[in-house]
């Protein structure tokens, strides 16, 4: 009886060992398009975070547009204050015009919502809600506002990913599709936007506009802002475009700075001045009709 028990025990152990050997180990999910995802691994801690951005145009250089960035202890951007400093005044001070606030669920890196309120209308808060999948990609954003008739209206934009392309499709309720754009973004390997094709819905016939972008190899000051991926794919139907409040013109969210963008035969070029650690401290934007004097100058403070 004793030997029978030992034999049975050996059989159980052998089966258990055999099961451990033959059972396939779970493989980690590999994101085929990592340029879309944000995670604790890709959101790297940095000693340099963008604190303030100042830009002005050659037509009015005394009025400085200012963006002030605020972060929490987890180094997540929680607020951006937009305003102006009028240098023509005797005592120029920062005049707040708009506040952008980002809300997070627990320790999540990506914001669950983004609220905008203008100082002139302090009780009118517009909130955009985001939803991301398990890989950190935004799959839709939504907002409820009033339409032209003053009635509540909803706008949801769905984002579909296919290899190196993103398709942004708006669904409107209470809004007309007139003037709304259906966008296709082609991405480079590291996530910068290579091309944007926008189909604007018109009753007289849809209009298609194509933008192409090129980049340098240096660090973007927005690369460390984890909000970048939420604002990365923002349809113009939101009223803030794919760029605002991070850029004046379209850009990606990886380590490169945009050096030019082209629509048709119209090309805008950018020149940068960098620190020793490759972060830009000055950006100049040149329009085709004047390649000597920058149309706009942007200063970055860290």
Secondary structure in CASP SS format (residue, H / E / C, confidence):
PFRMAT SS
TARGET T0000
AUTHOR 0000-0000-0000
METHOD secondary structure of the structure
MODEL  1
X C 1.00
X H 1.00
X H 1.00
X H 1.00
X H 1.00
X H 1.00
X H 1.00
X H 1.00
X H 1.00
X H 1.00
X H 1.00
X H 1.00
X H 1.00
X H 1.00
X H 1.00
X H 1.00
X H 1.00
X H 1.00
X H 1.00
X H 1.00
X H 1.00
X H 1.00
X C 1.00
X C 1.00
X C 1.00
X C 1.00
X C 1.00
X C 1.00
X C 1.00
X C 1.00
X C 1.00
X C 1.00
X C 1.00
X H 1.00
X H 1.00
X H 1.00
X C 1.00
X C 1.00
X C 1.00
X C 1.00
X C 1.00
X C 1.00
X C 1.00
X C 1.00
X C 1.00
X C 1.00
X C 1.00
X C 1.00
X C 1.00
X C 1.00
X C 1.00
X E 1.00
X E 1.00
X E 1.00
X E 1.00
X E 1.00
X E 1.00
X C 1.00
X C 1.00
X E 1.00
X E 1.00
X E 1.00
X E 1.00
X E 1.00
X E 1.00
X E 1.00
X E 1.00
X E 1.00
X E 1.00
X E 1.00
X E 1.00
X C 1.00
X C 1.00
X C 1.00
X C 1.00
X C 1.00
X E 1.00
X E 1.00
X E 1.00
X E 1.00
X E 1.00
X E 1.00
X E 1.00
X E 1.00
X E 1.00
X E 1.00
X C 1.00
X C 1.00
X C 1.00
X C 1.00
X C 1.00
X C 1.00
X C 1.00
X E 1.00
X E 1.00
X E 1.00
X E 1.00
X E 1.00
X E 1.00
X E 1.00
X E 1.00
X E 1.00
X E 1.00
X C 1.00
X C 1.00
X C 1.00
X C 1.00
X C 1.00
X C 1.00
X C 1.00
X C 1.00
X C 1.00
X E 1.00
X E 1.00
X E 1.00
X E 1.00
X E 1.00
X E 1.00
X H 1.00
X H 1.00
X H 1.00
X C 1.00
X C 1.00
X C 1.00
X E 1.00
X E 1.00
X E 1.00
X E 1.00
X E 1.00
X E 1.00
X E 1.00
X E 1.00
X C 1.00
X C 1.00
X C 1.00
X C 1.00
X C 1.00
X E 1.00
X E 1.00
X E 1.00
X E 1.00
X E 1.00
X E 1.00
X E 1.00
X E 1.00
X E 1.00
X C 1.00
X C 1.00
X C 1.00
X C 1.00
X C 1.00
X E 1.00
X E 1.00
X E 1.00
X E 1.00
X E 1.00
X E 1.00
X E 1.00
X E 1.00
X E 1.00
X E 1.00
X E 1.00
X C 1.00
X C 1.00
X E 1.00
X E 1.00
X E 1.00
X E 1.00
X E 1.00
X E 1.00
X E 1.00
X E 1.00
X E 1.00
X C 1.00
X C 1.00
X C 1.00
X C 1.00
X C 1.00
X C 1.00
X C 1.00
X E 1.00
X E 1.00
X E 1.00
X E 1.00
X E 1.00
X E 1.00
X E 1.00
X C 1.00
X C 1.00
X C 1.00
X C 1.00
X C 1.00
X E 1.00
X E 1.00
X E 1.00
X E 1.00
X E 1.00
X E 1.00
X E 1.00
X E 1.00
X C 1.00
X C 1.00
X C 1.00
X C 1.00
X C 1.00
X C 1.00
X E 1.00
X E 1.00
X E 1.00
X E 1.00
X E 1.00
X E 1.00
X E 1.00
X E 1.00
X E 1.00
X C 1.00
X C 1.00
X C 1.00
X E 1.00
X C 1.00
X C 1.00
X C 1.00
X C 1.00
X C 1.00
X C 1.00
X C 1.00
X C 1.00
X H 1.00
X H 1.00
X H 1.00
X H 1.00
X H 1.00
X C 1.00
X C 1.00
X C 1.00
X H 1.00
X H 1.00
X H 1.00
X C 1.00
X C 1.00
X C 1.00
X C 1.00
X C 1.00
X C 1.00
X C 1.00
X C 1.00
X C 1.00
X C 1.00
X C 1.00
X C 1.00
X C 1.00
X C 1.00
X C 1.00
X C 1.00
X C 1.00
X C 1.00
X C 1.00
X E 1.00
X E 1.00
X E 1.00
X E 1.00
X E 1.00
X E 1.00
X C 1.00
X C 1.00
X E 1.00
X E 1.00
X E 1.00
X E 1.00
X E 1.00
X E 1.00
X E 1.00
X E 1.00
X E 1.00
X C 1.00
X C 1.00
X C 1.00
X C 1.00
X E 1.00
X E 1.00
X E 1.00
X E 1.00
X E 1.00
X E 1.00
X E 1.00
X E 1.00
X E 1.00
X C 1.00
X C 1.00
X E 1.00
X C 1.00
X C 1.00
X C 1.00
X C 1.00
X C 1.00
X E 1.00
X E 1.00
X E 1.00
X E 1.00
X E 1.00
X E 1.00
X C 1.00
END
